[in-house]
């Protein structure tokens, strides 16, 4: 009887969804860490940073403020009122979209892969094996928040529309998944790069997300050997890049 209790205690435990503030994986292997996976970090975008960086609320506010100023300069009060109403309505819509995007987004980094749960209209789960990540590029959005874009290896590419807004802007030919507006961005980028470097060489750019490399850190290491019994649980890390509606 004692042997049975010990065996049960040592068995891998399912991922605890109660620790997630956001959409559930519902046990889907693509969106839920396997019992033998180690969760290194989990998080979601910051609302204020997401609104101004992904939904451009600050730019829209400045645009309508300029229109209002021009209208008042020429003495056209009616045009100024119309611009003010349209500006407020537009900002409300964009801020609502940002709130909904944050509410329906969860990022989960494990020792094997990065999982993105997203979906303002249709919930989608994206599986990014760490061995497919060639570079992690960090763009700071203020003092501690930032975006982390990932350049990918492999022939299989995820669709730009499937990943939006969690994708680097204007990279249509080779879409780059991106963690948006994450807190403690430098620490998360370093954690991601260190985890991925165990599978393949990875270039880490800790400055602006540009084509110029400012900082590189490379480490060559083969993946640690895994028991044959765990191969089935690691299926998703061998199948390449995937994303599908839940």
Long-range contacts (C-beta under 8 A, 24 or more apart in sequence): 11-35, 12-36, 15-39, 20-106, 20-108, 21-106, 22-103, 22-104, 22-105, 22-106, 22-117, 23-104, 23-105, 23-106, 23-117, 23-118, 23-119, 23-123, 25-115, 25-117, 25-125, 26-246, 28-125, 28-246, 29-235, 29-236, 30-115, 30-125, 30-126, 30-127, 30-236, 30-242, 30-244, 31-115, 31-117, 31-125, 31-127, 31-246, 32-115, 33-108, 33-110, 33-115, 34-233, 34-234, 34-236, 35-233, 36-230, 36-233, 36-234, 37-110, 37-111, 37-112, 37-113, 37-233, 38-110, 38-111, 39-108, 39-109, 39-110, 40-109, 40-110, 40-111, 40-191, 40-195, 41-107, 41-108, 41-109, 41-188, 41-191, 41-192, 42-106, 42-107, 42-108, 42-109, 43-106, 43-107, 43-182, 43-183, 43-188, 44-102, 44-105, 44-106, 44-107, 44-182, 45-101, 45-102, 45-105, 45-179, 45-180, 45-181, 45-182, 46-102, 46-145, 46-181, 46-182, 46-183, 47-98, 47-99, 47-102, 49-141, 49-142, 49-145, 49-181, 50-98, 50-101, 50-102, 50-180, 50-181, 51-94, 51-95, 51-98, 51-99, 53-141, 53-147, 53-180, 53-181, 54-98, 54-101, 54-165, 54-180, 54-181, 55-94, 55-95, 55-97, 55-98, 55-101, 55-165, 56-94, 57-91, 57-94, 57-95, 57-98, 60-87, 60-90, 60-91, 60-94, 61-87, 61-91, 63-87, 64-90, 101-165, 105-166, 105-180, 107-179, 107-182, 109-188, 109-191, 109-192, 109-195, 111-195, 111-198, 112-234, 112-236, 112-237, 113-236, 113-237, 114-150, 114-177, 114-192, 116-163, 116-166, 116-177, 116-179, 116-243, 118-163, 118-166, 119-245, 119-246, 122-245, 122-246, 123-245, 123-246, 124-162, 124-243, 124-244, 124-245, 124-246, 125-243, 125-244, 125-246, 126-158, 126-162, 126-163, 126-166, 126-177, 126-242, 126-243, 127-236, 127-239, 127-241, 127-242, 127-243, 128-152, 128-177, 128-241, 129-199, 129-236, 129-237, 129-238, 129-239, 129-240, 129-241, 130-195, 130-196, 130-198, 130-199, 130-237, 131-196, 131-199, 131-200, 131-223, 131-237, 132-240, 132-241, 133-192, 133-196, 133-200, 133-202, 134-200, 134-201, 134-202, 134-203, 135-202, 135-203, 135-204, 135-205, 136-189, 136-192, 136-193, 136-196, 136-202, 136-203, 136-204, 136-205, 137-168, 137-176, 137-205, 137-209, 138-185, 138-186, 138-189, 138-204, 138-205, 138-206, 138-207, 138-209, 139-208, 139-209, 140-185, 140-186, 140-208, 141-181, 141-185, 144-183, 144-184, 144-185, 144-186, 145-181, 145-182, 145-183, 145-185, 146-181, 146-182, 146-185, 146-186, 146-189, 147-178, 147-179, 147-180, 147-181, 147-182, 147-185, 147-209, 148-178, 148-179, 148-182, 148-185, 148-188, 148-189, 148-192, 149-176, 149-177, 149-178, 149-209, 150-176, 150-177, 150-178, 150-192, 151-176, 151-203, 152-176, 152-177, 152-241, 153-200, 154-240, 154-241, 156-240, 156-241, 156-242, 157-241, 158-241, 158-242, 158-243, 159-243, 162-243, 163-243, 168-209, 193-217, 197-221, 198-223, 198-224, 199-223
